[in-house]
Amino acid sequence: MAVEGQVIGVHTVESWKEHLQRGNDTKKLIVVDFTASWCGPCRFIAPLLAEIAKNTPEVIFLKVDVDELKTVAEEWSIEAMPTFLFLKEGNLVDKVVGAQKEELELTLAKHLSVAAA
C-alpha cells in the first residue's frame, strides 16, 4: 500500500499498473523517478527526492529501476537517468531529465498550483 510522504519503489509491472490506477482514481499527480543502481546522479538526487516527497504528501512519488522494469522504461521512452515523469490521470504532463533539484521543484510547484486552481 502506498504510504504518503515517501518515494515508493516499484518492482513489478503489476505494481506499476496498480500505482498508475491509484493515481487515476484519486486524480493525484504522480511523479516517477526512472533511476538505475549504477547511476551516480540518481544516487545524488534520491535523498533530495525523498525530502520533497516528505513535504508533498498530496503527490504520489514512484521510483522505477530501468534495469529491473525494462518494459516500463521502454514504454515511456526513457533514455537517460534520472528522468522524472509527471503523470496526471495516466497522461504525461511534464518531464525533467537529469538530477536537477531546482527544475524538479519548479515543475512540481507548477503542477501543484494548477491542481489547486
C-alpha positions in Angstrom: 0.0 0.0 0.0 1.2 3.5 -0.8 2.4 5.5 2.1 2.1 9.2 1.9 5.1 11.3 2.1 7.7 8.9 0.7 9.1 7.6 -2.5 7.6 4.1 -3.3 9.9 1.6 -5.1 8.0 -0.2 -7.9 9.5 -3.6 -8.6 6.9 -5.3 -10.8 4.8 -4.4 -13.8 1.7 -5.3 -11.8 2.7 -2.9 -9.1 3.4 -0.2 -11.7 -0.1 -0.6 -13.1 -1.7 -0.6 -9.7 0.0 2.7 -8.8 -1.0 4.3 -12.1 -4.6 3.2 -11.5 -4.5 4.6 -7.9 -3.3 7.9 -9.3 -6.1 7.9 -11.9 -8.7 7.0 -9.3 -7.6 9.7 -6.8 -6.7 12.2 -9.6 -3.4 12.7 -7.8 -0.3 13.9 -9.6 2.3 11.1 -9.9 6.0 11.8 -10.2 8.1 8.9 -11.4 11.8 8.7 -10.9 13.3 6.5 -13.5 16.7 5.5 -12.0 19.4 2.9 -12.1 21.6 1.4 -9.4 24.8 2.3 -11.3 23.8 5.9 -11.9 25.7 8.5 -9.9 23.4 11.4 -10.4 20.5 9.2 -9.4 22.1 8.4 -6.1 22.8 12.2 -5.6 19.1 13.2 -6.2 17.5 10.3 -4.3 17.7 11.9 -0.8 16.5 15.2 -2.2 13.5 13.5 -3.8 12.8 11.8 -0.5 12.8 15.2 1.2 10.4 16.6 -1.5 8.1 13.6 -1.1 8.0 14.1 2.6 6.9 17.7 2.2 4.4 16.9 -0.6 2.1 14.1 0.7 -0.6 15.1 -1.9 1.6 13.7 -4.7 2.4 10.0 -5.4 6.2 9.6 -5.8 7.4 6.4 -7.5 10.8 5.1 -8.2 11.4 2.7 -11.1 14.8 1.0 -11.8 15.2 0.9 -15.6 17.1 -2.4 -15.4 14.5 -4.0 -13.3 11.5 -2.8 -15.3 12.9 -2.5 -18.8 9.4 -2.8 -20.4 8.1 0.2 -18.4 11.2 2.3 -19.2 10.8 1.4 -22.9 7.1 2.1 -22.8 7.8 5.7 -21.6 10.9 6.1 -23.9 13.3 6.7 -21.1 16.8 7.3 -22.5 18.7 9.0 -19.6 18.8 8.6 -15.9 17.5 10.1 -13.8 14.3 11.0 -15.8 11.3 12.3 -13.8 7.9 11.9 -15.4 4.9 13.9 -14.2 1.7 12.0 -14.8 -1.8 13.1 -14.4 -4.7 10.7 -15.0 -2.4 8.4 -16.9 -1.1 11.2 -19.2 2.4 12.6 -19.3 2.1 16.3 -18.4 5.8 17.1 -17.8 9.3 15.7 -17.8 12.6 16.6 -16.1 15.8 14.9 -17.3 18.8 14.8 -15.1 19.5 15.4 -11.4 18.2 19.0 -11.4 16.8 19.7 -8.0 15.6 23.3 -8.8 13.9 22.3 -12.1 12.3 19.3 -10.3 10.9 21.6 -7.5 9.7 24.3 -10.0 8.0 21.7 -12.2 6.3 20.2 -9.2 5.2 23.6 -7.9 3.8 24.4 -11.3 1.6 21.3 -11.3 0.5 21.7 -7.7 -0.6 25.3 -8.3 -2.6 24.1 -11.4 -4.1 21.3 -9.3 -5.1 23.8 -6.6 -6.6 26.3 -9.0 
